[in-house]
Amino acid sequence: MLRIEAEIRQKLGKEDAKKIRKQGYVTGIIYARGKVYEQLKLKLADLNSILKNQNDVFEIKVSNKVYKVKLKGVQIHPVTDKPLHFDFYALEEPYSEN
């Protein structure tokens, strides 16, 4: 199963998202059943590998937690065709990995 590492976003908002994208990351969330688990930033190259992967389910490691997720949506810039934001749906509660 594909596993990707992501980082927690420390600041939220449009201006911070622009700075994150300039650094080669994409912003997004992990949610389930109406609850947002994490606000994330993920390397653009890692998101591209997810988009190219044939598997529906994969793992995202955030700090010491691992989420089994499914990609639910990606917002794409209308001119550059670069991903702007992603939504992952958590299929189960995260587990800790030490």
C-alpha positions in Angstrom: 0.0 0.0 0.0 1.3 3.5 -0.9 2.3 5.6 2.1 2.9 9.3 1.9 4.1 11.7 4.6 2.4 15.0 5.2 2.9 17.9 7.6 0.4 19.7 9.8 -0.3 23.3 8.7 0.5 25.7 11.5 -1.3 28.7 10.0 -4.6 28.7 8.0 -5.9 31.2 5.4 -5.4 32.3 1.8 -2.1 34.1 2.3 -0.5 31.2 4.1 -1.8 28.8 1.4 -0.1 30.9 -1.3 3.2 30.8 0.6 2.9 27.0 1.0 2.3 26.6 -2.7 5.3 28.7 -3.6 7.4 26.3 -1.4 6.3 23.3 -3.6 3.4 22.0 -1.3 -0.3 21.7 -1.7 -2.8 22.3 1.1 -5.6 20.0 2.1 -7.5 18.2 4.8 -8.3 14.8 6.2 -11.9 14.4 7.3 -14.5 11.8 8.1 -18.2 11.9 9.1 -18.3 15.7 9.2 -15.2 16.0 11.4 -11.9 17.5 10.2 -9.0 15.5 11.6 -6.0 17.4 10.2 -5.2 20.5 8.1 -2.2 19.4 6.0 0.4 20.4 3.6 1.7 17.8 1.2 4.6 17.9 -1.3 3.3 18.5 -4.8 5.3 15.5 -6.1 3.7 13.2 -3.5 0.2 14.4 -4.5 1.1 13.7 -8.2 2.1 10.2 -7.3 -1.2 9.7 -5.5 -3.1 11.0 -8.6 -1.1 8.6 -10.9 -1.4 5.6 -8.6 -4.1 3.0 -9.4 -5.0 2.2 -5.8 -8.0 3.9 -4.3 -6.8 3.5 -0.7 -3.5 4.6 0.7 -1.9 5.8 4.0 -0.9 9.3 5.1 1.5 9.6 7.9 1.1 12.9 9.9 3.5 13.3 12.9 3.1 9.9 14.6 -0.4 9.1 13.4 -1.2 7.1 10.3 -4.5 7.5 8.5 -5.9 5.0 5.9 -7.6 7.4 3.4 -9.2 7.7 0.1 -8.8 10.8 -2.2 -12.2 12.5 -2.4 -11.3 15.6 -4.4 -8.7 17.9 -5.8 -9.1 21.5 -6.8 -7.1 22.4 -9.9 -6.0 25.8 -11.0 -8.0 26.7 -14.2 -5.0 28.2 -16.0 -1.9 26.3 -14.8 -3.6 22.9 -14.2 -1.7 22.6 -10.9 -3.4 21.2 -7.8 -4.5 23.8 -5.3 -6.2 21.8 -2.6 -7.0 18.2 -1.8 -9.6 16.4 0.4 -8.8 13.0 1.9 -11.6 10.9 3.5 -10.4 8.8 6.5 -11.7 5.3 6.3 -11.0 4.5 9.9 -9.6 6.1 13.0 -5.9 6.9 12.8 -3.4 4.6 14.6 -0.2 5.7 16.3 3.2 4.7 14.9 6.2 5.1 17.2 
